[in-house]
Amino acid sequence: MTVAAILLRPIAVLLGGAALLAGCSQEASGPVAVSVIGSPADLDKPLENLPDPGAKLILEATAQGLVAFDAAGEILPALAQRWIVEDEGRSYIFRLRRANWPDGEKVTAVDVSRLLMARIESVRRLDPEGPLDAVEAVVPMTGEVIEIRLAAPRPYLLQMLAQPQMALLSREGGTGPYRRERWGKALILSPVDRVGSGEDEPPAQPGETRILRAERAALAIIRFREGKAAMVLGGRFADLPLLVPAGVDRDAVRIDPVQGLLGLAVTGKGKLLDDDGVRRAINMAIDRTQLPVLFPLGGWAITEQIVPSQLDLPGPPTQPDWSDRRMDERLAQAAAAVARWRSDNGDPPVLRVALPEGPGATALFGLIRHDLRRIGLQVERVAKKGEADLRLIDEVAAYDSALWYLGRIGCARKVHCSAEADTQLQAASLASSLPERMARIAQAEALMQAHNGYIALGTPVRWSLVTRRLNGFMASPRARHPLNHLLRSTN
């Protein structure tokens, strides 16, 4: 029996006894109840809990940045009502819409410049070679106009500014589009009254109020099934196996066509993981062909490379040097590398694998344990935020560049990294021309792939549950579902 069959047996028993029940399809009016999978802490302290889906959602709903993503993944105005790009991409000038902070004070260009520069500096500590690396200053030009000055053009600047971590908050909160108020264990989100600004934005409509909860996946799914929530957001691979046993209508399940990282970052230290051959052996040993059996999603892709496609690289991304070998050949080479290490150092330590909760994560751990045991390595599972040697990364790409993928698993993120690759990324940031910059990034990509500090598994999985009432909902390539874009007028 294959490992996939063994892992799926408990799920299959549940599926066999489950009847598919009708989902929440009745038309309704009034506030829209939304459950997001996660912890109440995601809503209470969102900046500390990024990139959890609840943290992203509450920032997007209550503390907009200059720009935002719509559900289609396109940039749209937020706190900035319009902008122009000048000086061959080295100057972005934003005109702010009229807005107030929660205490009633007017939002000024001085406020926005100060807060935005603080957010930029915070993000650059984790993404030092990303699109914000070239920002020299954020300058208030008038009471309603700011300029972002760059040392060099950065084509993905707007995509980065649309990220939840670029939300602008005062001590009392953000500028909307919603205000939050505690209601028991939930939040009531009420539309912010628009200040007269001449903008072509419709006023808040009946039904625009949201009731938001952050809760465990099982509870959110049942709440939806019982008609107590109109939408569930934040679904990932870890909770995917819960859907069919819960009897959720298949038509209510929406899958986002996202790109990003789903794999294991090497975060442990010591002789075993410092050995280049051992890291390569771990990467070779995992049989990714079993993953679509564990997570049967149409169109879902497994991968062995860090960057999924060419994107902005000068050529196709690097494939592992073992990618064209049969699985039995890969296992034999991997086992030999571990045997060599054992003969020099004794029995290897047990590797700690940090994974989230959920049946999908349990199935994934079973696959990892099975495959690494075949090459002589033992593993144990630890909590998502526990001390770990291998830690799951499950994130949607913030912007469409190889730099996001490389930066997310670089030295600044405390992943086992190549110092030479890090040097190339730093050189790319200082490059005087675009061709030189891209050549440096390509060199870094090849070095990071060969270093095996990250074990790519596949593309992230993002799913939602949606009633027919929410006719404005769209599957999103960014997994972004603005709460003020859920209802579309049928007139």
C-alpha positions in Angstrom: 0.0 0.0 0.0 1.4 3.5 -0.9 2.0 6.1 1.7 -0.8 8.2 0.2 -3.3 5.3 0.7 -2.2 4.9 4.3 -2.5 8.6 5.0 -5.9 9.0 3.3 -7.6 5.9 5.0 -9.0 7.9 8.0 -10.2 10.6 5.6 -11.8 8.1 3.3 -13.8 6.6 6.2 -15.2 10.0 6.9 -16.0 10.7 3.3 -17.8 7.4 2.9 -20.2 8.2 5.7 -20.8 11.8 4.9 -23.8 13.1 2.9 -23.4 16.3 0.9 -25.7 18.8 2.4 -26.9 21.9 0.8 -24.8 25.0 1.6 -26.0 28.4 2.6 -27.7 29.6 -0.5 -30.8 31.5 0.7 -30.9 35.1 -0.3 -30.7 37.5 2.7 -30.2 41.1 3.6 -28.6 42.9 6.5 -25.0 42.5 7.9 -22.8 40.0 6.2 -21.3 37.5 8.7 -17.7 36.5 7.8 -15.5 33.9 9.5 -11.7 34.0 8.8 -9.7 30.9 9.8 -7.3 31.7 12.5 -7.0 33.1 16.1 -8.7 36.1 17.7 -5.1 37.5 18.2 -4.9 37.9 14.4 -7.7 40.6 14.7 -6.5 42.1 17.9 -2.8 42.5 17.0 -2.6 42.2 13.2 0.9 43.6 12.6 2.3 41.1 15.0 0.5 38.2 13.3 1.2 38.8 9.7 1.0 36.9 7.3 -1.9 35.1 9.0 -5.1 35.6 6.9 -7.1 37.2 9.8 -4.3 39.8 10.3 -4.2 40.6 6.6 -8.0 40.9 6.4 -8.5 43.2 9.4 -5.7 45.5 8.2 -7.2 45.6 4.7 -10.6 46.4 6.2 -9.7 49.1 8.7 -6.3 50.6 7.9 -5.8 51.1 4.2 -2.5 52.1 2.7 -2.0 54.4 -0.3 -3.3 51.8 -2.7 -4.9 48.4 -2.5 -5.6 45.3 -4.5 -9.0 44.5 -5.9 -10.2 40.9 -6.0 -8.8 40.5 -9.6 -5.4 41.4 -8.3 -5.3 44.9 -9.9 -4.1 48.0 -8.1 -6.8 50.5 -7.1 -6.9 53.7 -5.1 -7.2 53.6 -1.4 -5.9 56.5 0.8 -4.5 57.9 -2.4 -7.2 58.9 -4.9 -4.7 59.1 -7.8 -1.0 59.2 -8.6 1.5 59.9 -11.3 5.0 58.4 -12.0 7.7 60.8 -13.1 11.5 60.9 -13.6 11.6 57.6 -15.5 10.1 55.7 -12.5 12.1 57.4 -9.7 9.3 59.6 -8.5 5.8 58.6 -7.4 3.5 61.5 -6.6 0.2 60.7 -4.7 -2.8 62.9 -4.1 -4.5 61.9 -0.9 -8.3 61.7 -0.6 -9.9 63.5 2.2 -10.0 61.3 5.2 -10.1 61.4 9.0 -8.4 59.3 11.7 -10.8 57.6 14.2 -10.5 60.5 16.6 -11.9 62.8 13.9 -8.5 64.5 13.1 -7.9 65.1 9.4 -5.3 62.9 7.7 -2.5 65.1 6.4 0.4 64.6 4.0 2.7 65.1 7.0 1.0 62.2 8.8 1.1 59.9 5.9 4.7 60.6 5.0 5.9 59.9 8.6 3.8 56.7 9.0 4.6 55.4 5.5 8.4 55.9 6.0 8.2 54.0 9.3 6.3 51.1 7.6 8.9 51.1 4.7 11.8 50.8 7.2 10.1 48.0 9.0 9.4 46.0 5.9 13.0 46.6 4.5 14.4 44.8 7.6 12.8 41.6 6.4 12.9 42.2 2.6 16.1 44.3 2.2 16.4 43.7 -1.6 12.7 44.1 -2.4 10.9 46.9 -4.3 11.3 49.3 -1.3 15.1 49.0 -1.2 15.5 52.1 -3.5 13.2 54.4 -1.5 15.2 57.5 -0.5 12.5 59.6 1.1 8.8 60.1 1.5 8.1 63.9 1.3 5.0 65.9 1.9 4.7 68.3 -1.0 1.4 70.0 0.0 -1.2 69.3 2.6 -2.7 66.6 0.4 0.2 65.5 -1.8 3.2 63.3 -1.0 6.1 62.1 -3.1 8.0 58.8 -2.8 11.5 59.4 -4.1 13.5 56.4 -5.4 17.2 56.0 -6.1 16.3 53.8 -9.1 13.1 52.6 -10.8 11.3 49.7 -9.1 8.5 48.3 -11.3 6.8 46.4 -8.4 6.6 49.4 -6.0 2.8 49.7 -6.3 2.2 46.0 -5.7 4.3 46.3 -2.5 2.5 49.4 -1.4 -0.8 47.4 -1.7 0.3 44.8 0.9 -1.4 44.7 4.3 1.9 45.4 6.1 1.9 48.8 4.4 -1.3 49.8 6.2 -1.2 53.3 7.8 -2.4 53.5 11.4 -2.5 56.1 14.1 -2.7 55.2 17.8 -6.5 55.0 17.5 -6.5 52.9 14.2 -6.7 53.4 10.5 -8.9 55.3 8.0 -11.2 52.5 6.9 -13.0 51.6 4.8 -14.5 50.2 8.0 -14.4 51.1 11.7 -14.3 48.2 14.1 -16.2 47.7 17.3 -16.1 44.7 19.7 -19.2 42.6 19.8 -18.7 39.7 22.2 -16.2 37.4 20.5 -16.8 39.0 17.1 -16.1 42.4 15.6 -18.7 44.7 14.0 -17.3 46.5 11.0 -19.2 49.6 10.0 -18.5 51.6 6.8 -16.6 54.8 7.4 -18.6 57.9 6.6 -17.0 59.5 3.5 -15.8 63.1 3.9 -17.0 65.2 1.0 -14.2 64.9 -1.5 -15.7 64.9 -4.9 -14.9 61.3 -5.4 -17.1 59.0 -7.5 -17.6 56.5 -4.8 -21.1 55.3 -3.9 -22.3 55.8 -0.4 -22.5 52.8 2.0 -25.5 50.6 1.1 -27.7 48.5 3.4 -26.0 45.3 4.1 -22.5 46.8 4.0 -21.9 46.2 7.7 -19.8 43.1 8.4 -19.7 40.8 11.4 -16.2 39.3 11.6 -14.9 36.3 13.6 -11.5 34.6 13.6 -11.9 31.0 14.6 -10.8 27.4 14.1 -11.4 26.0 10.6 -13.8 23.3 11.8 -16.0 25.8 13.7 -16.0 28.2 10.7 -17.0 25.5 8.3 -19.8 24.3 10.5 -21.0 27.9 11.1 -21.1 28.3 7.3 -22.9 25.0 6.7 -25.6 25.9 9.3 -26.2 29.3 7.6 -24.7 31.4 10.4 -22.0 32.8 8.2 -22.1 34.0 4.6 -18.4 33.5 3.9 -15.3 31.7 5.2 -11.9 33.1 4.3 -8.4 32.0 4.9 -8.7 28.4 3.9 -5.3 26.6 3.3 -4.2 23.1 2.5 -4.0 22.2 6.2 -7.8 22.4 6.5 -8.9 21.3 3.1 -9.7 17.7 4.1 -12.4 19.0 6.5 -14.7 20.2 3.7 -16.3 17.1 2.4 -16.9 15.3 5.7 -18.6 18.5 6.9 -21.1 18.2 4.1 -20.4 21.6 2.5 -21.9 22.1 -0.9 -19.2 21.8 -3.5 -20.5 24.9 -5.4 -19.8 27.0 -2.3 -16.0 26.2 -2.4 -13.9 28.8 -4.3 -10.2 28.2 -5.1 -7.9 31.2 -5.6 -5.4 30.8 -8.5 -2.4 32.0 -6.5 1.4 31.7 -6.8 3.9 31.7 -4.0 5.8 29.4 -1.7 4.7 26.1 -0.2 7.7 24.2 1.1 10.1 23.6 3.9 12.7 26.2 4.9 15.8 24.8 6.6 16.0 26.8 9.8 18.0 24.4 12.1 21.7 24.7 12.8 24.4 22.1 13.5 26.6 19.6 11.7 23.8 17.7 10.1 22.0 20.6 8.3 25.2 22.5 7.6 26.3 19.6 5.4 25.5 20.4 1.8 25.0 16.8 0.9 22.5 16.2 3.6 20.4 19.2 2.7 20.5 18.0 -0.9 19.5 14.5 0.2 16.4 15.8 2.1 15.3 17.8 -1.0 15.8 14.8 -3.3 14.0 12.3 -1.0 10.5 13.9 -0.8 8.2 12.3 -3.3 6.2 15.2 -4.5 4.1 13.1 -6.8 2.2 11.9 -3.8 1.0 15.4 -2.9 -1.8 15.6 -5.5 -3.2 12.4 -4.1 -3.3 13.9 -0.6 -4.7 17.2 -1.9 -6.8 16.5 -5.0 -7.3 19.9 -6.4 -7.8 20.5 -10.1 -4.9 22.4 -11.6 -2.8 22.4 -8.5 0.9 22.2 -9.3 3.8 20.5 -7.4 7.3 21.9 -8.0 11.0 21.3 -7.2 12.2 24.8 -7.9 12.1 28.0 -5.9 10.8 30.4 -8.5 7.8 28.9 -10.3 8.3 30.5 -13.7 10.6 33.0 -15.5 8.8 36.1 -14.2 11.4 38.9 -14.4 14.5 36.6 -14.7 16.5 36.9 -17.9 15.9 33.1 -18.5 14.0 30.1 -17.1 14.5 29.5 -13.4 17.0 26.9 -12.4 15.9 23.3 -11.9 17.6 21.0 -9.3 20.4 18.9 -10.8 18.6 15.8 -9.8 15.1 16.7 -11.1 15.3 14.4 -14.2 16.3 11.3 -12.2 13.9 8.5 -11.2 12.7 8.4 -7.6 14.6 5.2 -6.9 17.9 6.8 -8.1 17.2 9.9 -6.0 16.6 7.8 -2.9 19.7 5.8 -3.4 21.9 8.9 -3.7 20.2 10.5 -0.7 20.6 7.5 1.5 24.3 7.3 0.5 24.8 10.9 1.6 23.2 10.3 5.0 25.1 7.0 5.4 28.4 9.0 4.8 27.4 11.6 7.4 26.6 8.8 9.9 29.9 7.1 9.4 31.7 10.4 10.1 29.5 11.7 12.9 27.4 8.9 14.4 23.6 8.8 14.4 22.0 12.0 13.1 19.7 13.9 15.4 16.0 13.8 15.0 14.8 16.6 12.8 12.0 18.9 14.1 9.4 19.8 11.5 7.2 22.9 12.3 3.7 22.6 10.8 0.3 24.2 11.4 -2.5 22.3 12.9 -5.1 20.5 10.7 -5.6 17.2 9.0 -3.9 18.3 5.8 -0.7 19.2 7.7 -0.9 15.8 9.5 -1.0 14.1 6.1 1.9 16.2 4.9 3.9 15.3 8.0 3.2 11.6 7.4 4.6 11.9 3.9 7.7 13.7 5.1 8.3 11.2 7.9 7.9 8.3 5.5 10.2 9.6 2.8 13.0 10.8 5.2 12.9 7.5 7.1 13.7 5.8 3.8 17.1 7.6 3.7 17.9 7.1 7.4 16.6 10.3 8.9 14.0 10.5 11.8 11.7 13.4 12.2 9.2 14.7 14.8 6.4 17.3 14.5 6.5 20.5 16.5 4.1 23.4 16.7 4.0 26.0 13.9 6.0 28.6 15.9 8.1 26.1 17.8 11.9 25.6 17.6 12.4 23.7 14.4 14.9 22.4 11.9 12.5 22.4 9.0 9.7 25.0 9.0 6.8 25.2 6.6 6.4 28.3 4.5 3.0 28.7 3.0 2.7 32.2 1.6 1.2 33.9 -1.5 3.7 36.1 -3.5 3.4 39.7 -2.6 4.6 40.9 -6.0 5.4 39.3 -9.3 9.2 39.1 -9.1 11.8 36.5 -8.5 13.0 38.9 -5.8 10.0 38.1 -3.6 10.7 34.3 -3.7 14.5 34.8 -3.1 14.0 37.4 -0.4 11.4 35.3 1.5 13.9 32.5 2.0 17.1 34.7 2.3 19.5 35.3 5.1 17.3 38.1 6.6 14.6 35.5 7.3 16.9 33.3 9.2 16.7 30.5 6.7 19.9 28.4 6.0 21.3 30.6 3.3 24.1 31.0 0.8 26.3 33.9 1.7 27.4 34.1 -1.9 23.8 34.4 -3.1 23.1 37.1 -0.5 26.0 39.0 -1.8 24.6 38.8 -5.3 21.2 40.1 -4.1 22.9 43.0 -2.4 24.8 43.7 -5.6 21.6 43.6 -7.6 20.2 46.4 -5.3 23.1 48.6 -6.2 23.2 47.7 -9.9 23.5 50.7 -12.2 21.4 49.2 -15.0 18.4 46.9 -15.3 20.3 44.2 -17.3 23.0 44.1 -14.6 20.4 43.9 -11.9 18.6 41.0 -13.5 21.9 39.2 -14.2 22.8 39.5 -10.5 19.3 38.2 -9.4 19.7 35.2 -11.8 23.0 34.3 -10.3 21.5 34.5 -6.8 18.6 32.3 -7.9 20.9 29.6 -9.2 23.0 29.7 -6.1 20.0 29.5 -3.8 18.6 26.6 -5.7 21.9 24.7 -5.4 22.2 25.5 -1.7 19.0 23.6 -0.8 18.1 25.9 2.1 14.5 25.7 0.9 12.6 22.5 -0.2 9.9 23.5 -2.6 6.8 21.3 -2.6 4.1 23.1 -4.7 2.0 26.2 -5.0 0.1 27.5 -2.0 -3.6 26.4 -1.7 -6.2 29.1 -0.8 -9.9 28.4 -0.6 -13.0 30.2 0.6 -16.6 29.3 1.2 -19.1 31.7 -0.3 -22.9 31.9 -0.4 -24.8 33.0 -3.6 -25.8 36.2 -1.9 -22.2 37.5 -2.3 -22.4 38.1 -6.0 -19.4 40.4 -6.0 -17.0 37.7 -4.8 -14.2 36.8 -7.2 -11.5 34.2 -7.1 -8.3 36.2 -6.6 -4.7 35.6 -7.8 -3.6 37.4 -4.7 -6.0 35.7 -2.3 -7.4 39.1 -1.4 -11.1 39.5 -0.9 -11.9 43.1 0.2 -15.0 43.1 2.4 -16.4 46.2 0.7 -16.5 44.4 -2.7 -18.6 41.4 -1.8 -22.0 42.7 -3.0 -22.7 43.9 -6.5 -25.8 45.8 -7.5 -28.1 43.8 -9.7 -30.0 46.9 -10.9 
